[in-house]
Amino acid sequence: MNTANPPHLRPAWVPWLVFGLGLSAWSVVHLGTGYRLFFRYSLEPYLEAFRIAVAIAGLGCCCVAPFLTEWSLRRKWGALCAALLLYAIDLFISTFVWRKVFQMIKASIA
């Protein structure tokens, strides 16, 4: 039996994977926005529901990730606050970056 890694403990990379998926949700949301802007398909109600669902799922992943660790409860709550702050920062940074990318694409098309 492997005593170095007991089977009841989760691997250390699982919470980081869940947190990374949560942070990548805003990129998917902005890709959906770009899809709507540049291809002009009439999928607006479905695309809006998709973007809202992805943003909520991303927030959920960021909130759940600290509780998948083996940390103490106090540290988990602190990590939750940090995760929510990083999620908000990611919102602003990804919005700025994707807005610049969309402007560059529009300028190259026109």
TIGU-157648 format. One line per 5 residues: their letters; for each residue x, y, z of C-alpha. Coordinates in Angstrom, 3 decimals, m for minus. Layout:
BEGIN
A	X/Y/Z ~ ...
//
This chain:
BEGIN
MNTAN	0.000/0.000/0.000 ~ 1.272/3.447/m0.890 ~ 1.517/5.404/2.365 ~ 2.981/8.524/0.759 ~ m0.330/9.394/m0.919
PPHLR	m3.329/8.001/1.015 ~ m6.288/7.156/m1.250 ~ m8.774/9.262/0.757 ~ m6.955/12.504/m0.104 ~ m7.764/14.330/m3.308
PAWVP	m4.894/15.151/m5.643 ~ m3.608/18.679/m5.080 ~ m4.218/19.697/m8.697 ~ m8.014/19.197/m8.666 ~ m8.879/22.488/m6.883
WLVFG	m6.484/24.387/m9.136 ~ m8.064/22.824/m12.224 ~ m11.564/23.780/m11.050 ~ m10.377/27.316/m10.255 ~ m8.695/27.635/m13.661
LGLSA	m11.888/26.517/m15.386 ~ m13.795/29.152/m13.448 ~ m11.389/31.899/m14.500 ~ m11.474/30.817/m18.137 ~ m15.262/31.267/m18.228
WSVVH	m14.962/34.970/m19.068 ~ m12.926/34.190/m22.165 ~ m15.689/31.872/m23.350 ~ m18.294/34.554/m22.632 ~ m16.349/37.107/m24.675
LGTGY	m15.846/34.628/m27.509 ~ m19.620/34.303/m27.621 ~ m19.877/38.079/m27.843 ~ m17.397/38.128/m30.714 ~ m19.313/35.380/m32.470
RLFFR	m22.450/37.475/m32.299 ~ m20.725/40.683/m33.420 ~ m18.815/39.375/m36.384 ~ m20.968/36.627/m37.824 ~ m24.309/38.337/m37.244
YSLEP	m26.294/35.143/m36.857 ~ m29.703/35.383/m35.279 ~ m28.834/33.223/m32.274 ~ m29.153/36.100/m29.814 ~ m31.577/34.594/m27.261
YLEAF	m29.683/31.305/m27.182 ~ m26.289/32.973/m27.120 ~ m27.323/35.259/m24.265 ~ m28.532/32.283/m22.224 ~ m25.274/30.457/m22.978
RIAVA	m23.167/33.415/m21.884 ~ m25.099/33.815/m18.628 ~ m24.852/30.081/m17.900 ~ m21.082/30.055/m18.533 ~ m20.539/33.114/m16.321
IAGLG	m22.561/31.532/m13.482 ~ m20.753/28.197/m13.896 ~ m17.406/30.016/m13.784 ~ m18.397/31.804/m10.594 ~ m19.514/28.496/m9.112
CCCVA	m16.205/26.842/m9.994 ~ m14.273/29.682/m8.364 ~ m16.429/29.428/m5.233 ~ m16.214/25.638/m4.936 ~ m12.476/25.284/m5.628
PFLTE	m11.215/26.374/m2.172 ~ m13.504/23.849/m0.488 ~ m11.968/20.974/m2.475 ~ m8.675/21.417/m0.631 ~ m7.554/19.789/2.613
WSLRR	m7.085/23.191/4.281 ~ m8.659/24.334/7.544 ~ m12.108/25.916/7.356 ~ m10.759/29.383/8.161 ~ m8.217/29.149/5.360
KWGAL	m10.896/27.903/2.951 ~ m13.055/30.989/3.641 ~ m10.040/33.229/3.104 ~ m9.302/31.447/m0.159 ~ m12.942/31.933/m1.172
CAALL	m12.622/35.695/m0.680 ~ m9.397/35.705/m2.690 ~ m11.037/33.600/m5.424 ~ m13.969/36.023/m5.711 ~ m11.567/38.950/m5.922
LYAID	m9.547/37.216/m8.646 ~ m12.773/36.385/m10.518 ~ m13.734/40.084/m10.517 ~ m10.232/41.131/m11.611 ~ m10.373/38.525/m14.380
LFIST	m13.695/40.007/m15.525 ~ m12.180/43.460/m15.976 ~ m8.925/42.287/m17.547 ~ m10.563/39.894/m19.994 ~ m13.165/42.498/m20.951
FVWRK	m10.410/45.016/m21.687 ~ m8.315/42.510/m23.655 ~ m11.207/41.149/m25.701 ~ m12.451/44.654/m26.439 ~ m9.008/45.524/m27.841
VFQMI	m8.933/42.275/m29.837 ~ m12.375/42.990/m31.310 ~ m11.287/46.522/m32.265 ~ m8.199/45.157/m34.021 ~ m10.257/42.587/m35.911
KASIA	m12.828/45.191/m36.958 ~ m10.058/47.511/m38.156 ~ m8.481/44.740/m40.219 ~ m11.806/43.769/m41.794 ~ m12.852/47.324/m42.685
//
